[in-house]
Amino acid sequence: MRFIHVLASALGLAALAPAAEAVLVPPHIIATTDIPFPVTIDARKVATGTASFIIDIDADGKLVDWLATSYTAEDFVRAGLLALKEWRIRPALQDGQPVGCRTTVAFEFQARGKVI
C-alpha cells in the first residue's frame, strides 16, 4: 500500500480580530490522518509533490474556509483538503479565549513502498 509522508507547518498566523497588545497563542494540530498518495497520479512518473493552503479556523477549531496558494498537481490539493477536513485542531487563543484565525499549511507528498 502506498502512503505519503506529510509535513504540515503552520506559519504566518494572523488573528481575524487582533488587539494591539493581546497575547495570541497559535492554533495547534491535535490529530492528523494518514493520507494515501493520490491514485490518480502515476507514482512511477511523479513520486513527490506539494500543496500549500491558507486556512481559516473558527473559534471552535473547525476549518471554515481554505485557499490553495500553490501546488504541483491538483490531485495534491484534493488530497491535502481531504486531510484538513479530518484533522482536529485546537483553536488559537487570544488572552486565553478561543478566537478564529488564518494560517498557512504546507503538505509535502512522497510516494513510498512498492508500486505493483
C-alpha positions as CSV (number, residue, x, y, z in Angstrom):
1,M,0.0,0.0,0.0
2,R,1.3,3.4,-0.9
3,F,1.2,6.2,1.7
4,I,2.7,9.6,1.8
5,H,4.9,11.4,4.2
6,V,3.1,14.6,5.2
7,L,4.8,17.6,6.5
8,A,2.4,20.2,7.7
9,S,3.5,23.6,9.0
10,A,1.5,26.4,10.5
11,L,3.1,29.7,9.6
12,G,2.1,33.3,9.4
13,L,-0.7,33.2,12.0
14,A,-2.9,36.2,11.9
15,A,-5.9,36.6,14.2
16,L,-9.0,37.8,12.4
17,A,-9.7,40.5,15.1
18,P,-6.2,41.3,16.5
19,A,-5.8,43.6,19.6
20,A,-2.7,45.7,19.7
21,E,-1.4,44.2,23.0
22,A,-3.2,40.9,23.1
23,V,-1.4,37.7,23.8
24,L,-2.0,35.3,20.9
25,V,-1.4,31.6,21.1
26,P,-1.4,29.9,17.7
27,P,-3.7,27.0,16.8
28,H,-2.4,23.6,17.5
29,I,-3.0,20.4,15.4
30,I,-4.3,17.8,17.8
31,A,-4.8,14.9,15.4
32,T,-3.9,14.2,11.8
33,T,-4.7,11.3,9.4
34,D,-2.6,9.1,7.1
35,I,-3.2,10.2,3.5
36,P,-2.7,7.8,0.6
37,F,-0.7,9.1,-2.3
38,P,-3.2,10.2,-4.9
39,V,-4.1,7.1,-7.0
40,T,-4.7,9.4,-10.0
41,I,-1.0,10.2,-10.1
42,D,1.3,7.6,-11.6
43,A,3.9,7.2,-8.9
44,R,6.3,5.7,-11.5
45,K,6.5,9.2,-13.1
46,V,5.7,11.5,-10.2
47,A,7.0,10.4,-6.8
48,T,6.7,13.8,-4.9
49,G,4.5,16.8,-4.8
50,T,3.4,19.7,-2.7
51,A,0.2,21.7,-1.9
52,S,0.1,24.8,0.3
53,F,-3.1,26.4,1.7
54,I,-4.2,29.4,3.6
55,I,-6.9,28.2,6.0
56,D,-9.4,29.9,8.3
57,I,-10.1,28.2,11.6
58,D,-13.0,29.3,13.7
59,A,-13.1,29.6,17.5
60,D,-14.3,26.0,17.8
61,G,-11.2,24.8,15.8
62,K,-13.2,23.9,12.7
63,L,-11.9,24.5,9.2
64,V,-14.3,27.2,7.7
65,D,-12.5,28.3,4.6
66,W,-9.4,27.5,2.6
67,L,-7.4,28.7,-0.4
68,A,-4.8,26.6,-2.3
69,T,-1.9,29.0,-2.8
70,S,0.5,26.7,-4.6
71,Y,0.6,23.1,-5.7
72,T,2.5,20.8,-8.1
73,A,-0.7,19.0,-9.2
74,E,-4.4,19.5,-8.5
75,D,-4.6,15.9,-7.1
76,F,-2.3,17.0,-4.2
77,V,-4.7,19.9,-3.5
78,R,-7.6,17.4,-3.2
79,A,-5.6,15.0,-1.0
80,G,-4.5,17.9,1.3
81,L,-8.0,19.2,1.6
82,L,-9.4,15.8,2.5
83,A,-6.8,15.6,5.2
84,L,-7.5,19.1,6.5
85,K,-11.2,18.3,6.8
86,E,-10.4,15.3,9.0
87,W,-7.8,16.9,11.3
88,R,-8.7,18.1,14.8
89,I,-7.3,21.5,15.6
90,R,-7.3,23.4,18.9
91,P,-8.2,27.0,18.1
92,A,-6.0,29.9,18.6
93,L,-6.3,31.7,21.9
94,Q,-6.3,35.4,22.4
95,D,-5.9,36.5,26.0
96,G,-6.9,32.9,27.0
97,Q,-10.1,32.9,24.9
98,P,-10.6,30.9,21.7
99,V,-10.6,33.0,18.5
100,G,-10.8,32.4,14.8
101,C,-7.6,32.8,12.9
102,R,-6.0,32.4,9.5
103,T,-2.8,30.5,9.0
104,T,-0.9,28.6,6.3
105,V,-0.4,24.8,6.0
106,A,2.0,23.1,3.6
107,F,2.0,19.5,2.6
108,E,4.9,17.6,1.0
109,F,3.8,14.3,-0.6
110,Q,6.2,11.4,-1.3
111,A,5.3,8.0,-2.7
112,R,6.6,5.2,-0.6
113,G,6.7,1.4,-0.9
114,K,6.3,-0.8,-3.9
115,V,4.0,0.0,-6.7
116,I,2.5,-3.1,-8.2
